[in-house]
Amino acid sequence: MARAWRIEYEGALYHILSRGNEKGDIFYVKADRVLFLDTIGQMSERFEIDIFAYVLMDNHYHLLIKTRRANLSKAMHWFGTTYTRRFNNRHNRSGHLFQGRYKSIIIENAAYLIQLSCYIHRNPVEGGLVKRLADYPWSSYLAYGYGKPAPNWLSTGLILSRFHGGSERGQYRDKVQKYSNEEKRLWEDFRHGLFLGSESFVKRLRKEYLPEKTDIEISSQRGATDNLRPDEAVDKAGRILGCHIDDFSKKQRVRGQLKEKRDLMIYFIWQTGSLTNEKIGSLFGITYSSVSHSVRSVRSKMTKDSKFRAYCDDLYSQFKV
């Protein structure tokens, strides 16, 4: 699994997402959710983390946070291992609870916090757990929309302060209810799978935090150094490999050299970090799990065959130009 690239600095804003291992539940009973929130509170105090919003789904969670110190990795490592250990002890189980590493999106400024909090709070409705957000107790929505009691570590002031001229909570409720019509505009500013903000914000962080030599094992560094649009990436990979995406997407079965070219094309596009596995799969007419399999196949062959590795490196160097 490719390692995540973490940008850390004092006052950084993040949207955090983590899923259960193999899409399994991370909460079995109500007490687990209480335990989770208690552990989040301890993390907030110990590592000086401001928590602006949260939602606990059955098999994943979202957080909206600010790190007062440059310590995201330390804080999240402590939280992940601590909650897993406590959860395992409670249920007499062992092994991983979360699926790999948490995902973090770094946010440019507070203007995005309102929209992200709406996105986070709408999860229970979008996920079909409830029909009314007011009926879901395991998020910070009730604290924002209705002033219900909340953990003392939850910071609602910054987001609510951006509403003026009347009831802040009433305006927030209206914003969340109407947010589904606005969501597309938010993700138009989602860049390289890592940043939410303007191009100037991305350029500044690349200049300050991206190493001179990019680590190809870190997927978010791959994406941050690549300015190709998804359609450009597909066309360029096809030209280099002497094929076209229609060669694959219109066939039910792909074998032999054609399959090798398809796997390489998928691998090069995956390397850019510009498309999710699901979106890559839709381009090629395959499932997202088949995309993962193609990437693993290429990486495995590169590890075992030095000539193939050199061949791939040469092609990828052309792709990056």
Secondary structure by P-SEA (a helix, b strand, c coil): cbbbbbbbccccccbbbbbccccccccccaaaaaaaaaaaaaaaaaacccccccccccccbbbbbccccccaaaaaaaaaaaaaaaaaaaacccccccccbbbbbbbccccaaaaaaaaaaacccccccccccccccccccccccccccccccccaaaaaaacccccaaaaaaaaaaaccccccccccccccccccccaaaaaaaaacccccccccccaaaaaaaccccaaaaaaaaaaaacccccccccccccccaaaaaaaaaaaaaaaaccccaaaaaaaacccaaaaaaaaaaaaaaaaacaaaaaaaaaaaaaaac
